[in-house]
Amino acid sequence: MSSKKNNKLRKRFKKEASGAFKSINSSVELDKFLFREDIEGSIAHAKMLESKKIISKSDFKKISIGLKKILSEIELGKFTFKSDLEDIHMNIENRLEELIGEVAGKLHTARSRNDQVVTDVKLWMKKDIDNILSKIIKLQKIIIKKSENNIDTLFPGMTHFQTAQPVSFAHHLMAYYEMFKRDLERFNQSKRRLDQNPLGAGALAGTSFDINRYQTTKLLKFKEPTRNSLDTVSDRDFMMDYIFSSSLCSIHMSRLAEEIILWSSDLINFINLGDDMLSSSSIMPQKKNPDAMELVRAKASIIISNLSAIQNVMKGLPLTYSKDLQEDKNLLTSTSANLKLSIDCMIDVIKGLKTNEKNMENALRSSYSNATELADWLVKNLNYSFRKSHGLSAKIVNFAEKKGVKLDKLNLSDYQEFDKNINKTVYNAISLQSSVDNKKSFGGTSRSQVKKMIKLAKKEILK
């Protein structure tokens, strides 16, 4: 069969499409992943046409049986996708005609590929978001579990990647729980915003047929139909929304991946990673490389670039549909695949992560990280202004550093050289554990607050 005869959409033209045009115009390799949604949408559309007596009951039955057979063929790998037929929609319609004859041509009554493809994509995205949500929740559960086991683990809290104050390692991990919680909210919001049924918008102007868009909305489990046919076929806000949510989630994972890479390095050695998530060197037999986390960092770059790409595709498009929008599917599937794989890797890495608590504590002891507690003690006990106590504490740190002694090892007489009213209770305040446990403000790093936040997080996850 010639490509011209095979392609019903070239009747207007006197020449066959050139090879280059066929290559650039065909999207079947990009959109064939939508086959289930395309068939689901088509069955719902045909059911609505039959309900409105636009097609007969027997026509609907033939169409429905034919579409289900095609679904089975694709799932079993017995379906041949033809690039000459341009896209998933025409490939299915062509095969339907082979199966049931001219009745297949009635299926496209009162719809266009423009509203059809948006419907397919939205149906697919609703399922995909549910998959992403379940993965993020699984990651949050792993973070909670690891945090519960590390409430008492002292860890160097940093600013500017310099040791700043002691914190609970659980508190540090739970910071990422909060980031992923916001990601959950964003994906849920994205899903709510895209939950409008595009079917019935036609090519751009709606249709003159007496269709029932509320029926297809119900059949396809959308919340409501879209309200403007022009916007419906040209809207990709929902896709940009999804990729934006994915980019932020990937940024959060990239930040965590970067920390894990640093913590597990020989130079810092705060944690060990499970061997099942490490690779070796082709030349250096001793190496254990955190490749999974490095790739999570890289995949964040891909997702961010996908967001930039789709925004650039959309920014200059006049209403309504333009073929530029064909490129959106590749950006969508790339984002989905990279994000889900990144989450899976992060789950496995955190699950196997072991802490080197002694090294963490040594890093704290060598850094005067309890100096803020000294300043706070001066304010509370000697009625200093904070600025005065800050300056005095800095002088005491300089003195201790010159002597090569830590703050909690300075003699009381040394402290009293700076202020004779400093007494031995200062030592209770500046111990590492006290430095952590004194931070009882809501959301602080004290063990009591960390336990409270873990308990709250567990309640949220179980909702």
Secondary structure as the mmCIF struct_conf table of DSSP 4:
data_model
#
loop_
_struct_conf.conf_type_id
_struct_conf.id
_struct_conf.beg_label_comp_id
_struct_conf.beg_label_asym_id
_struct_conf.beg_label_seq_id
_struct_conf.end_label_comp_id
_struct_conf.end_label_asym_id
_struct_conf.end_label_seq_id
HELX_RH_AL_P HELX_RH_AL_P1 SER A 3 ASN A 6
HELX_RH_3T_P HELX_RH_3T_P1 LYS A 8 ARG A 10
TURN_TY1_P TURN_TY1_P1 LYS A 11 ARG A 12
BEND BEND1 LYS A 14 LYS A 15
HELX_LH_PP_P HELX_LH_PP_P1 GLU A 16 SER A 18
HELX_RH_AL_P HELX_RH_AL_P2 GLY A 19 ASN A 25
HELX_RH_AL_P HELX_RH_AL_P3 VAL A 28 ASP A 31
HELX_RH_3T_P HELX_RH_3T_P2 LYS A 32 LEU A 34
HELX_RH_AL_P HELX_RH_AL_P4 PHE A 35 SER A 51
TURN_TY1_P TURN_TY1_P2 LYS A 52 LYS A 53
BEND BEND2 ILE A 54 ILE A 55
HELX_RH_AL_P HELX_RH_AL_P5 LYS A 57 GLU A 75
TURN_TY1_P TURN_TY1_P3 LEU A 76 GLY A 77
HELX_RH_3T_P HELX_RH_3T_P3 SER A 83 LEU A 85
BEND BEND3 ASP A 87 ASP A 87
HELX_RH_AL_P HELX_RH_AL_P6 ILE A 88 ILE A 100
HELX_RH_3T_P HELX_RH_3T_P4 GLY A 101 HIS A 108
TURN_TY1_P TURN_TY1_P4 THR A 109 ALA A 110
HELX_RH_AL_P HELX_RH_AL_P7 ARG A 113 GLU A 148
TURN_TY1_P TURN_TY1_P5 ASN A 149 ASP A 152
STRN STRN1 LEU A 154 THR A 159
TURN_TY1_P TURN_TY1_P6 HIS A 160 PHE A 161
STRN STRN2 GLN A 162 SER A 168
HELX_RH_AL_P HELX_RH_AL_P8 PHE A 169 LEU A 194
STRN STRN3 GLN A 196 ASN A 197
TURN_TY1_P TURN_TY1_P7 LEU A 199 GLY A 200
TURN_TY1_P TURN_TY1_P8 GLY A 202 ALA A 205
BEND BEND4 SER A 208 PHE A 209
HELX_RH_AL_P HELX_RH_AL_P9 ARG A 213 LEU A 219
TURN_TY1_P TURN_TY1_P9 LEU A 220 LYS A 221
BEND BEND5 LYS A 223 LYS A 223
STRN STRN4 GLU A 224 PRO A 225
BEND BEND6 ARG A 227 ARG A 227
HELX_RH_AL_P HELX_RH_AL_P10 SER A 229 SER A 234
HELX_RH_AL_P HELX_RH_AL_P11 ASP A 237 TRP A 263
TURN_TY1_P TURN_TY1_P10 SER A 264 SER A 264
BEND BEND7 SER A 265 SER A 265
TURN_TY1_P TURN_TY1_P11 ASP A 266 ILE A 268
STRN STRN5 ILE A 271 ASN A 272
HELX_RH_3T_P HELX_RH_3T_P5 ASP A 275 MET A 277
STRN STRN6 SER A 279 SER A 279
BEND BEND8 SER A 282 ILE A 283
TURN_TY1_P TURN_TY1_P12 PRO A 285 GLN A 286
STRN STRN7 ASN A 289 ASN A 289
HELX_RH_AL_P HELX_RH_AL_P12 ASP A 291 MET A 314
TURN_TY1_P TURN_TY1_P13 LYS A 315 GLY A 316
HELX_LH_PP_P HELX_LH_PP_P2 LEU A 317 PRO A 318
BEND BEND9 LEU A 319 THR A 320
HELX_RH_3T_P HELX_RH_3T_P6 LYS A 323 GLU A 327
HELX_RH_AL_P HELX_RH_AL_P13 ASP A 328 GLY A 352
STRN STRN8 LYS A 354 THR A 355
HELX_RH_AL_P HELX_RH_AL_P14 GLU A 357 ARG A 365
TURN_TY1_P TURN_TY1_P14 SER A 366 ASN A 370
HELX_RH_AL_P HELX_RH_AL_P15 ALA A 371 LEU A 382
HELX_RH_AL_P HELX_RH_AL_P16 PHE A 386 LYS A 403
TURN_TY1_P TURN_TY1_P15 GLY A 404 GLY A 404
HELX_RH_3T_P HELX_RH_3T_P7 LEU A 407 LYS A 409
BEND BEND10 LEU A 410 LEU A 410
HELX_RH_AL_P HELX_RH_AL_P17 LEU A 412 PHE A 418
TURN_TY1_P TURN_TY1_P16 LYS A 420 ASN A 421
TURN_TY1_P TURN_TY1_P17 LYS A 424 THR A 425
HELX_RH_AL_P HELX_RH_AL_P18 VAL A 426 ILE A 430
BEND BEND11 SER A 431 SER A 431
HELX_RH_AL_P HELX_RH_AL_P19 LEU A 432 ASP A 437
TURN_TY1_P TURN_TY1_P18 ASN A 438 ASN A 438
BEND BEND12 SER A 441 SER A 441
TURN_TY1_P TURN_TY1_P19 PHE A 442 GLY A 443
BEND BEND13 THR A 445 SER A 446
HELX_RH_AL_P HELX_RH_AL_P20 ARG A 447 LEU A 462
#
